[in-house]
Amino acid sequence: MSGPAPVTLGELRAIDLFDDLDDERLEQWLSITRPRVAVPGEIVAEHGEPAPGVLLLLEGQMLTFLISGDHVEPAGRQVAPTWVGAISALTEGTLGVRMQAETTCRLGVIEPEEFRRLALAQPPVHRRVMQQVAPVMSRVTAMEQNRERLTSLGTMAAGLAHELNNPAAAAGRAADQMVEAVDVVGATLRRFVESGLEREDAAKLVALHAEAIERAAGRSALDALDAADAEDALLERLEALGVPEPWRIAEPLAVAGVDEDWLERVAAVAGPATDAALGWVAATLTARSLAAELQEATRRMSSLVGAVKTYAYMDRGALVDVDLHEGLETTLIVLGHRLKHTSIQVVRNYDRDLPRLIVRGSELNQVWTNLLANAIDALGETGTITITTGHDEGFVHVEIADDGPGIPAELVDQIFDSFFTTKDVGDGTGLGLATARNIVVDRHDGSLTVDSRPGRTVFAVRLPRKRT
C-alpha cells in the first residue's frame, strides 16, 4: 500500500514561512519534509506534549483548542496553506494547544532537530518565526485572561446563587404558608356567621384579637425562648376546650404570650365557634410572622444584589470615586459562600481615615477577589485572614495576610509571572496574580508585592493618592 504523496517544491513555496528563500535554499527544506495525512477528528499534536515538529498545513483545516484540566476551549482554526509549531520547535518546549484535523489534512512534517538546524542556518526563516512570538503570546495571554475573568465571574455567580438560595427558599416557604393563613381567616368569617355570633360578641373577639397582636408585638427574643413551656400548658387547655388539632395553633399563641385566662375569655365569648376564633387569631399571628420573614428574605436578597452592583460598579463609569473599604467588604460578601462552611476568621484592621481614591473600581475589586481567594485556598478549612489598610502622604496601603503554610522561597520570585501557578492542574490558570499586578501597576501606577514565610504571607498593594 502506497503512502502519502511526497511534498512538492510548489507546495512549500505557497507557505509564507519560506517567502524570503530562493529555490536552492527551499530545496533544503524539501529534503527534510516528510508527508503526512490526518483524517477528520484526528489529533495531530497534543497540548502539553513535546512538539512533533513543525507542521506545514498544505491542504485542509485544523482546529486549535486550549486545555485546562478537563476543560477544552476552542481557540482558533488553521486554514491551508500555513505553518504551526515552529515556536515550540525552536524553544524545545511543549505545545500550548491541541491541534485537531477538522477536514482531511495533507501535511508536511519537519522534525524539531532538523528545523532548528536549518532555521538557524537560514536567518530569513528564523526571523519570520521570531516575529510571530509576540503576537502568538499576546493572543494566548488574552484568551487566558478572558478565561480568568470568566472564572472569576463564574465564582461570583456561584456564590451569589448559593447566597440567594436560602432567602429565596425562605420567601417561597413563607408565601406558601401565608396562603394557608389567609384561607383560615376566610373560613373563620363563615364560621362566625354560621354560629350566629352577635355583633356585641364579635366586637369582644376583635378586642381579644387586638390584645393578642399587641402582646406579640411586645415580645422580645428572650421571651420567645420561654414559649416552649407555655405551649405545653396551652396545648392541654386547648384539648380540654375540644379544639381540633390543637398543636396547629398552640405554637403561635404561645409565642405571642397569651395565657390561659385569655383562652377562657375567648371561649366565653365565641361559644361553639371557639375553635374558629382561636384559629383566626393564630392565623393572623402566623401571617404577621411570615410577613416579617418575607421582609427579611427580600431585604437579604436586595442586599446581595446591591453588593454585586457595588462590586461591579454597575451604572457608573470606569473611573469612580471610591472608599476602598466598600470594595473589600463587597468582595467578602461575594466570596462569603467560600468562607461559610470553614473556620476561617477575617480580621479587619481598617484605617477609618483612609482617603477616597479615583480608581477603576471594578478592576480593583478583581484584585481583592484574587488576593482573598488565594488566601482562602492557602488556608483550606481553618486559619485567619487579616486585612489592614492605611495611608501616608503619597500612598494608600492595603495588605491581605494569611497565616497559612506560606509560599516556598524558591517560588516567590515567579508568583506574579503569567501562567505560573502553585495550584494543581486544572485548579488555576496562572493568571490571577499576573492580572492583579497588571491592574495595580499598569492601570493604577501602584505596586503589588508579596512577603511570605511559613505562618505568614502578606500581599501588599500601594496606590497613589493622586495620579499624574
Secondary structure, 3 states (H helix, E strand, C coil): CCCCCCCCHHHHHCCHHHCCCCHHHHHHHHHCEEEEEECCCCEEECCCCECCCEEEEEECEEEEEEEECCEEEEEEEEECCEEECHHHHHHCCECCCEEEECCCEEEEEECHHHHHHHHHHCHHHHHHHHHHHHHHHHHHHHHHHHHHHHHHHHHHHHHHHHHHHHHHHHHHHHHHHHHHHHHHHHHHHHHHHHCCCCHHHHHHHHHHHHHHHHHHHCCCHHHHHCHHHHHHHHHHHHHHCCCCCCHHHHHHHHHHCCCHHHHHHHHHHHHHHHHHHHHHHHHHHHHHHHHHHHHHHHHHHHHHHHHHHHHHCCCCCCEEEECHHHHHHHHHHHCHHHHHCCEEEEEEECCCCCCCEEEEHHHHHHHHHHHHHHHHHHHCCEEEEEEEEEECCCEEEEEEEECCCCCCHHHHCCCCCCCCCCCCCCCCCCCHHHHHHHHHHHCCCCEEEEEEECCEEEEEEEEECCCC
